[in-house]
Amino acid sequence: MSTKKLRKAVFPVAGLGTRFLPATKAMPKEMLTVVDRPIIQYVVDEAIDAGIEHLIFVTGRNKSVIADHFDISFELEHTLRERGKTEALDIVEACRPRAGRTSFTRQQEPLGLGHAIWCAKDMIGDEPFAVLLPDVLVQAEKGCLAQMIDAFNETGGNVIAVEEVPEDQTFQYGVVEVGKGGSDKVFPVTGMVEKPKPGTAPSNLIITGRYILQPEIFQFIEGQDTGAGGEIQLTDSMLALMKTQTFTGVKFDGRTFDCGSKVGFLAANVAYALARGDIAPEFRPELQAILDRTG
């Protein structure tokens, strides 16, 4: 098991985004905006703020705009500079990671999350790495991944972000089984169940969409048969790896928004707008007026 520093993060961005058609017919779902920034920008910023040095995007067809977003936009930046629009120029330049920090690879078939991560195998090598699902935004004072890295530096092994849900909702999620020891916030994970039948879940703690994994996960993904939906499921490989390596759950501080659903996406827009000092004073009365009119 690698004890190397965590430097790399994988972003699986090859999904079709069918729940947001027709908006995603020609635009990747990851580029839908929450207030004034693409969803993927929030997730990338979370990784960079946590100290990640190498960003690896697993893309699909019609996703080149994601690479363009994180690249230099010469014409735009030149025009902004010429017109003295320094504030707008700073915003554009802040989106661009330093040269050499981003890599892109293709998932040529939609074979599931496990397969998407396997596509980044050669870029990961023999190092531990993070996985951040771009559909999930975590609004937190200290980023979710940064909280996980604090735990990882103490425990090593593999780390999963988890959060509580009502027990009658556990059947919708991947649920972890909690082992003995640890604390209320950081504890051993001894099992995982994907969408358990009502009343059978081992806990009410669900997997949130942030992982820190050891490179040995690839050998299990590689030899794994397809699971639910004909896809290569990451959970199956984690369960196999769990037989030889430790897994730690981190119940992070923060609020999650599932931007893969319309309601979660709309809620994220409202929450992030209300958290912005430059927008909230004008937005709050407009939001209240809408609520008053609609009851």
C-alpha positions as CSV (number, residue, x, y, z in Angstrom):
1,M,0.0,0.0,0.0
2,S,1.5,3.3,-1.1
3,T,2.4,5.9,1.6
4,K,3.2,8.6,-1.0
5,K,1.8,12.1,-0.7
6,L,-1.7,12.6,-2.3
7,R,-1.0,14.7,-5.4
8,K,-3.5,13.6,-8.1
9,A,-7.3,13.8,-8.5
10,V,-9.5,12.2,-11.1
11,F,-12.7,13.9,-12.4
12,P,-15.0,11.5,-14.3
13,V,-16.8,13.9,-16.7
14,A,-17.8,11.5,-19.5
15,G,-21.5,11.2,-18.6
16,L,-24.2,12.2,-21.0
17,G,-26.3,14.3,-18.7
18,T,-29.6,13.0,-20.1
19,R,-31.6,14.3,-17.1
20,F,-30.9,17.9,-18.3
21,L,-31.8,17.5,-21.9
22,P,-32.2,19.5,-24.1
23,A,-29.7,21.9,-22.3
24,T,-27.0,19.2,-22.4
25,K,-27.6,18.2,-26.0
26,A,-24.6,20.3,-27.1
27,M,-23.2,21.4,-23.8
28,P,-21.6,19.1,-21.1
29,K,-23.7,18.9,-17.9
30,E,-20.5,19.8,-16.0
31,M,-20.5,23.2,-17.7
32,L,-24.0,24.1,-16.5
33,T,-23.6,27.1,-14.2
34,V,-24.3,27.5,-10.5
35,V,-24.6,31.3,-10.3
36,D,-21.8,32.4,-12.6
37,R,-19.4,29.4,-12.6
38,P,-19.6,26.0,-14.2
39,I,-20.3,23.1,-11.8
40,I,-16.9,21.6,-12.6
41,Q,-15.1,24.8,-11.6
42,Y,-16.3,24.5,-8.0
43,V,-15.1,20.8,-7.8
44,V,-11.7,21.6,-9.4
45,D,-11.3,24.5,-7.0
46,E,-12.1,22.2,-4.1
47,A,-9.3,19.9,-5.2
48,I,-6.7,22.7,-5.8
49,D,-7.6,24.3,-2.4
50,A,-6.9,20.9,-0.8
51,G,-3.4,20.8,-2.3
52,I,-3.9,18.6,-5.4
53,E,-1.2,19.2,-7.9
54,H,-2.3,17.2,-11.0
55,L,-5.9,17.3,-12.3
56,I,-7.0,14.3,-14.5
57,F,-10.2,14.6,-16.5
58,V,-11.8,11.4,-17.9
59,T,-13.9,12.8,-20.7
60,G,-16.1,11.5,-23.6
61,R,-17.1,12.7,-26.9
62,N,-18.4,16.3,-27.2
63,K,-16.6,17.3,-24.0
64,S,-13.8,19.4,-25.5
65,V,-15.4,22.6,-24.0
66,I,-14.2,21.4,-20.6
67,A,-10.6,21.4,-21.7
68,D,-11.2,24.8,-23.4
69,H,-12.6,26.2,-20.1
70,F,-9.4,25.3,-18.2
71,D,-7.1,26.6,-21.0
72,I,-6.0,30.1,-22.0
73,S,-8.5,32.1,-24.0
74,F,-6.1,34.3,-25.9
75,E,-8.6,36.5,-27.8
76,L,-10.9,37.0,-24.8
77,E,-8.0,37.8,-22.4
78,H,-6.3,40.1,-24.9
79,T,-9.6,42.0,-25.5
80,L,-10.2,42.4,-21.7
81,R,-6.6,43.6,-21.2
82,E,-6.8,46.1,-24.0
83,R,-10.1,47.5,-22.6
84,G,-8.8,47.7,-19.1
85,K,-11.4,45.3,-17.7
86,T,-9.0,44.0,-15.0
87,E,-11.7,42.6,-12.8
88,A,-13.1,40.4,-15.6
89,L,-9.6,39.4,-16.6
90,D,-8.7,38.3,-13.1
91,I,-11.9,36.1,-13.1
92,V,-10.9,34.5,-16.4
93,E,-7.3,33.9,-15.4
94,A,-8.3,32.4,-12.1
95,C,-10.0,29.6,-13.9
96,R,-6.8,28.4,-15.5
97,P,-4.6,26.0,-13.6
98,R,-0.9,26.4,-14.0
99,A,0.6,24.7,-17.1
100,G,1.3,21.0,-16.7
101,R,-1.3,20.6,-14.0
102,T,-4.1,19.1,-16.2
103,S,-4.4,15.9,-18.2
104,F,-7.3,14.6,-20.3
105,T,-8.1,11.0,-21.3
106,R,-11.1,9.4,-23.0
107,Q,-13.6,6.9,-21.7
108,Q,-14.7,5.7,-25.1
109,E,-17.6,3.6,-23.8
110,P,-20.0,4.4,-21.0
111,L,-19.1,1.4,-18.8
112,G,-19.5,2.9,-15.4
113,L,-17.6,4.8,-12.7
114,G,-15.1,2.0,-12.1
115,H,-14.2,1.9,-15.8
116,A,-13.9,5.7,-15.9
117,I,-11.4,5.6,-13.1
118,W,-9.5,2.7,-14.7
119,C,-9.1,4.9,-17.8
120,A,-6.8,7.2,-15.7
121,K,-4.6,4.3,-14.6
122,D,-1.5,5.2,-16.5
123,M,-1.6,8.8,-15.4
124,I,-2.0,7.7,-11.7
125,G,0.8,5.2,-11.7
126,D,1.7,3.8,-8.2
127,E,0.4,6.8,-6.2
128,P,-2.7,7.3,-4.1
129,F,-5.3,9.5,-5.7
130,A,-8.6,11.3,-5.1
131,V,-11.8,10.9,-7.1
132,L,-14.3,13.8,-7.1
133,L,-17.6,13.3,-8.8
134,P,-18.5,16.5,-10.6
135,D,-22.2,16.1,-10.0
136,V,-21.7,16.7,-6.3
137,L,-21.1,20.1,-4.9
138,V,-20.1,20.4,-1.2
139,Q,-20.7,23.9,0.3
140,A,-18.3,24.0,3.3
141,E,-16.0,26.4,5.1
142,K,-13.2,24.0,4.7
143,G,-13.5,21.9,1.6
144,C,-14.7,18.3,1.8
145,L,-11.5,16.9,0.2
146,A,-9.3,19.0,2.5
147,Q,-11.1,17.4,5.5
148,M,-10.6,14.0,4.0
149,I,-6.9,14.6,3.4
150,D,-6.5,15.5,7.1
151,A,-7.9,12.1,7.9
152,F,-5.8,10.4,5.2
153,N,-2.6,11.9,6.6
154,E,-3.5,10.3,10.0
155,T,-4.8,6.9,8.9
156,G,-3.4,6.2,5.4
157,G,-5.2,3.6,3.4
158,N,-8.4,4.5,1.6
159,V,-10.8,7.2,2.6
160,I,-14.5,7.8,1.8
161,A,-16.6,10.9,2.4
162,V,-20.0,10.0,4.0
163,E,-23.0,11.9,5.3
164,E,-26.1,11.1,7.2
165,V,-29.6,10.7,5.6
166,P,-32.9,9.6,7.2
167,E,-33.0,5.8,7.5
168,D,-36.1,5.6,5.2
169,Q,-34.0,7.1,2.4
170,T,-31.0,4.7,2.6
171,F,-32.3,2.5,-0.2
172,Q,-31.5,5.2,-2.7
173,Y,-27.7,5.3,-2.0
174,G,-24.5,3.4,-1.3
175,V,-24.4,2.8,2.4
176,V,-21.3,2.1,4.6
177,E,-21.0,-0.3,7.5
178,V,-19.1,1.3,10.4
179,G,-16.5,-0.7,12.3
180,K,-15.3,-0.3,15.9
181,G,-13.0,2.5,17.0
182,G,-12.4,6.0,15.7
183,S,-14.6,9.0,16.5
184,D,-17.9,10.4,15.5
185,K,-16.2,12.1,12.5
186,V,-13.5,9.6,11.4
187,F,-14.0,5.9,11.8
188,P,-13.2,2.5,10.2
189,V,-15.5,1.3,7.3
190,T,-15.9,-2.4,7.2
191,G,-18.5,-2.8,4.4
192,M,-20.6,-1.1,1.8
193,V,-24.0,-2.0,0.4
194,E,-25.3,-0.4,-2.9
195,K,-29.0,0.6,-2.6
196,P,-30.0,-1.8,0.2
197,K,-33.6,-2.9,0.6
198,P,-35.6,-0.8,3.0
199,G,-34.9,-1.7,6.6
200,T,-31.6,-3.7,5.8
201,A,-29.1,-0.8,5.6
202,P,-26.1,-1.3,7.9
203,S,-26.2,2.4,8.9
204,N,-27.6,5.7,7.7
205,L,-24.3,6.9,6.4
206,I,-24.1,7.2,2.6
207,I,-21.2,7.6,0.2
208,T,-21.1,11.1,-1.0
209,G,-19.0,11.3,-4.1
210,R,-15.5,11.9,-2.8
211,Y,-12.9,9.2,-2.5
212,I,-9.2,8.8,-1.7
213,L,-8.0,5.4,-3.1
214,Q,-4.8,3.5,-3.3
215,P,-3.5,2.4,-6.7
216,E,-4.1,-1.3,-5.9
217,I,-7.7,-0.6,-6.7
218,F,-6.8,-0.8,-10.4
219,Q,-6.0,-4.5,-10.3
220,F,-9.5,-5.2,-9.0
221,I,-11.2,-3.0,-11.5
222,E,-9.2,-4.6,-14.3
223,G,-10.4,-8.1,-13.5
224,Q,-13.9,-7.2,-12.5
225,D,-17.1,-8.4,-14.3
226,T,-19.8,-5.9,-15.1
227,G,-22.4,-5.4,-12.3
228,A,-25.6,-3.5,-12.0
229,G,-26.7,-1.9,-15.3
230,G,-24.0,-3.7,-17.2
231,E,-21.4,-1.3,-15.8
232,I,-18.1,-1.8,-13.9
233,Q,-19.1,-0.6,-10.4
234,L,-16.5,1.1,-8.2
235,T,-18.2,-0.2,-5.1
236,D,-17.5,-3.8,-6.1
237,S,-13.7,-3.1,-6.5
238,M,-13.6,-1.2,-3.2
239,L,-15.2,-4.2,-1.4
240,A,-12.5,-6.5,-2.9
241,L,-9.7,-4.1,-1.9
242,M,-11.2,-3.8,1.6
243,K,-10.2,-7.4,2.3
244,T,-6.5,-6.4,2.3
245,Q,-6.5,-2.6,3.0
246,T,-8.1,-0.3,5.5
247,F,-11.0,2.0,4.6
248,T,-11.9,5.1,6.7
249,G,-15.1,7.1,6.6
250,V,-15.1,10.8,7.1
251,K,-18.3,12.5,8.1
252,F,-17.4,15.9,6.8
253,D,-18.8,19.3,7.8
254,G,-20.7,20.9,4.9
255,R,-23.9,20.6,2.8
256,T,-24.0,18.6,-0.4
257,F,-26.0,19.4,-3.5
258,D,-26.7,16.7,-6.1
259,C,-26.4,18.7,-9.3
260,G,-27.2,15.6,-11.3
261,S,-30.8,16.2,-10.4
262,K,-32.8,19.3,-11.3
263,V,-33.9,20.0,-7.8
264,G,-30.4,19.7,-6.4
265,F,-29.1,21.9,-9.2
266,L,-31.7,24.6,-8.5
267,A,-31.1,24.3,-4.7
268,A,-27.3,24.8,-5.3
269,N,-27.9,27.9,-7.3
270,V,-30.0,29.4,-4.5
271,A,-27.6,28.4,-1.7
272,Y,-24.5,29.6,-3.5
273,A,-26.2,32.9,-4.5
274,L,-27.3,33.5,-0.9
275,A,-23.7,32.9,0.2
276,R,-22.3,35.5,-2.1
277,G,-22.0,39.0,-0.5
278,D,-22.1,40.7,-3.9
279,I,-25.4,39.0,-4.9
280,A,-27.3,38.0,-1.7
281,P,-28.6,41.5,-0.8
282,E,-30.3,41.9,-4.1
283,F,-31.2,38.3,-4.6
284,R,-32.8,37.6,-1.2
285,P,-35.8,40.0,-1.7
286,E,-36.3,38.7,-5.3
287,L,-36.4,35.1,-4.0
288,Q,-38.8,36.1,-1.2
289,A,-41.1,37.9,-3.7
290,I,-41.2,34.7,-5.8
291,L,-42.1,32.6,-2.8
292,D,-44.8,35.1,-1.7
293,R,-46.4,35.0,-5.2
294,T,-46.3,31.2,-5.5
295,G,-47.2,30.4,-1.9
